[in-house]
Amino acid sequence: LRSAPAPPRAAMEDADTAAQQARDARSIYIGQVDYESTPEELSAHFAQVGAVSMVTIAGYDQGYPKGYAYLEFADLASQQSALSTLQGSIFKGRTLKVRTQLHRKQARYVGFGE
């Protein structure tokens, strides 16, 4: 029996890129996160709009949370609902800033080099 040839590296990289873009499309940036928040607490807060796949609090794993997080939903509709209904919501006494990741990446470079 012959095994099928391995797919070209470029095809595998394209598939990885497409998968990452799909995850990014379902994800949000959350600012003003309380420093003592846990991923489970954030997941519970955002579960009111849909199923949460993953929560990453920046610096949490090193013990020094930075006050912002990224959250991935199971589907795009949940992400859109979070953007429209949970922007400005109160979580642990703080007003959350909820944005798309694309918005965050664009804002990062505003004024760079000027």
HELIX and SHEET records of a PDB file:
HELIX    1   1 ARG A    9  ALA A   25  1                                  17    
HELIX    2   2 PRO A   39  PHE A   46  1                                   8    
HELIX    3   3 TYR A   60  GLN A   62  5                                   3    
HELIX    4   4 LEU A   76  THR A   85  1                                  10    
HELIX    5   5 GLN A  101  ARG A  108  1                                   8    
SHEET    1   A 4 VAL A  52  ILE A  57  0                                        
SHEET    2   A 4 TYR A  68  PHE A  73 -1                                        
SHEET    3   A 4 SER A  27  GLY A  31 -1                                        
SHEET    4   A 4 LYS A  97  THR A 100 -1                                        
SHEET    1   B 2 ILE A  90  PHE A  91  0                                        
SHEET    2   B 2 ARG A  94  THR A  95 -1                                        
END                                                                             
